[in-house]
Amino acid sequence: MPGISTLITNPRVEGYRKRNIRIGILHSGGPAPGGNKVLYAAALRALDHGVGLVAFQHGYEHLMSKKASEVAARWAIEVGREQIRYLRDQNFLLPGTARANPGKAIENIDNLQDQGRTKALTKVIDVFEALRIGALISVGGDDTMRTANLLQIHHANLVGAGRAFSCFEGVVHVPKTIDKDYPGIDFTFGFITASQVIGKKIRRLRADARATATSKQLVYHIVEVMGRTAGWLTAASSIYGQATYAIIPEDFSERRDWTVQELAKKCADVILTRKNQGKNYGVITICEGLGDLIVADQTKVKDEFGHTRHAEADLCGNLKRAIAAELAVRSKISFKSTASKAGYEARQAEPNIFDELLCLQLGISAVNAVFSGKFGNMVSIKEALTPKLVPFSGLFDPQTVKVKNWILSPEEGLWQLLHGMEQPFETGVIDADPETRIG
């Protein structure tokens, strides 16, 4: 890469180099486009300073359950010049990922004083000490950032209790999620790429529906889009894909007892309005996070972090059947539909130029933060990819130690764009140019 790289010179960098202290990096939670780019940039920056970088495989899984010697032998990758040769051009995440959670037992800030509840956190820090890891760069979503914060607080508590550390100093976090529901950063890496990938799928389904619909048969595709708590991804991909109607949690969050039948009635209103305009086709998108607002008979399966496993539910299938039942009552025209989910195919897609630049900047900035001793911070950006650090303390509820999620509210430009592009179905307005907008 052309240009001159400015190196950081300070006692910490010299100490890491002389004492063979390395930087650790791990990825936790679901993949996102560009994960390898973060690793690539971080490795380059560390190696340029003569400091080694170790990538731990499968997140915290082995750090929590294996001896340090086992981790070193089987689950730690020394990322040298040879390893990074292909990192930038490979989408497959080199260290892999997992959802293991050493902070699972911590339910509130007081639990951090309980040795039993902090046992897994202590185990992870002990492994870092044994392997001469001076700092951890964690890459992941809001739950991974919560774990990073818990590790940072627990480490400080151990130091305060009189424990001396020869190597480990703390954690710097790199935010990652295609959901983009993160506070403190405008765009998480992978969001733009995932929105485009899913949007293209929506466009193809829309073209299929338009090609196969007839005057006697309505054809619709129902697509459930990833998004555990917020509708950012559903909104962006729906606008790009020209979906007919996008259903996001933020538009239904005034109560938590919605039924699929109520959603189906709203969808039927849209479908029948379009039918009256001569448009017998379309795509309806629904954010998977709606599942937590819908009353259901079945018990929802939870993951390691206590979140609903939406992938194991059948929200889009249930909505499809409910729409068919509602239309059968209100119209005699035949209705054909399919239900599918979107998200997994986008998580390891080749990142677009924005996401690649963002990943490279986050990777370099994370190492810079380590070398500057800025632990307990999340790496973020402002303006034109200008790096900044956001303290963990401002991102969490001080009592529950949970991340304050960023939802897609009416104050956000993307929410305004989504609804500004929608056809006002409730008024029955005829769209003079239906192919240039969502709906």
Salt bridges, closest charged atoms under 4 A:
ASP48 OD1 - ARG81 NH2 3.18
GLU78 OE2 - ARG22 NH1 2.38
GLU82 OE2 - ARG85 NE 3.13
ASP114 OD2 - ARG117 NE 3.96
ASP126 OD1 - ARG163 NH2 2.80
ASP142 OD1 - ARG228 NH2 2.76
ASP143 OD2 - ARG228 NH1 3.50
ASP143 OD2 - HIS307 NE2 2.79
GLU169 OE1 - ARG12 NE 3.00
ASP208 OD2 - HIS221 NE2 2.86
ASP251 OD2 - HIS419 NE2 2.94
ASP257 OD1 - ARG255 NE 2.43
GLU262 OE2 - ARG255 NH2 2.58
ASP269 OD1 - ARG330 NH2 2.65
ASP292 OD2 - HIS310 NE2 3.51
GLU304 OE1 - LYS104 NZ 3.65
GLU312 OE2 - ARG309 NE 3.88
ASP314 OD2 - ARG321 NH2 2.81
GLU326 OE2 - ARG330 NH1 3.19
GLU345 OE2 - LYS201 NZ 3.74
GLU356 OE2 - ARG88 NE 2.88
GLU422 OE1 - HIS419 ND1 2.99
ASP431 OD2 - ARG437 NE 3.69
GLU435 OE1 - ARG206 NH2 2.76
GLU435 OE1 - ARG210 NH1 3.55
